[in-house]
Amino acid sequence: MKNSIMVLGVFGIILLAGCTGQNKPVDTSNAITKTMCEQYKGNWDDASSNCQCGGVAGFACPPSYVCGDYKPSKDTPDAMGICKKVSE
């Protein structure tokens, strides 16, 4: 009985040791990161933490994002927008 308790204790310690460091939080915000924005040729705005798109330079959005909220307006060639997640 004593040996089986020790075996279970050692097994439990090994099991717990194998799990440490794997409980990283999952990003469920679907937010674009600076790296992601720049990788897909967007223009990262540090002040508002947004990925800008459009404009004369033709900044783009990552896949599954669309360019919206254009300012001053979508009809002007220099209008800049913000990358938004496509609703699923």
PyMOL commands that set and color helices and strands:
alter all, ss='L'
color gray80, all
select helices_A, chain A and resi 2-19+34-39
alter helices_A, ss='H'
color red, helices_A
select strands_A, chain A and resi 43-45+50-54+65-71+80-85
alter strands_A, ss='S'
color yellow, strands_A
deselect
rebuild
show_as cartoon
